[in-house]
Amino acid sequence: MKWDYHNRTCDISIPGYIKRALQRFQHPIPTKKEFSPHKHEIPQYGAKVQYPDDEDTSPALDATDTKRVQGVLGTLLFYGRAIDSTILPAIGTIATQQSNPTRNTMQAITKLLNYFLYPKHNREQQLFYMSDKPTDPNKAPASNSPPPTHNGPIRISCHIMKEVMSSAAE
């Protein structure tokens, strides 16, 4: 943690964590960059009902690949909780399949690991700006000052709903 008391910020990082994780799991450099940690589901605008994907029928993984999936998830769950919460939805989705993973699960793991090779993660830190600096409501803020923030505890819960909800209007 790097505290900047003057600007009231804190940079949180774990130097080398992602690099060591990619080496541990022998992840090759991809041919194209990934800009999202998980597959994007395209919404069907105008449809009355949007059904979830069909059940995964791809071949099951062997015990070695299953252990790899579980190892990657455990390693990245720690990083996601501590540093970069943007990967938690992907980890939550993949974690539901880790006991009986398939080839599609392995593709999701590969996509997630590829996401960390995008330059955003080369610096291996996620910056947050929070301030308890008092603001004067009668004085206009300077043009280069950040907007005021409302401090308070924040808890992010990330999970998959067990039920498919529908609108009462349908």
Secondary structure, 3 states (H helix, E strand, C coil): CEEECCCCEEEEECCCHHHHHHHHCCCCCCCCCCCCCCCCCCCCCCCCCCCCCCCCCCCECCHHHHHHHHHHHHHHHHHHHHCCHHHHHHHHHHHCCCCCCEHHHHHHHHHHHHHCCCHHHCCCEEEEECCCCCCCCCCCCCCCCCCCCCCCCCCCCCCCCCCCCCCCCC
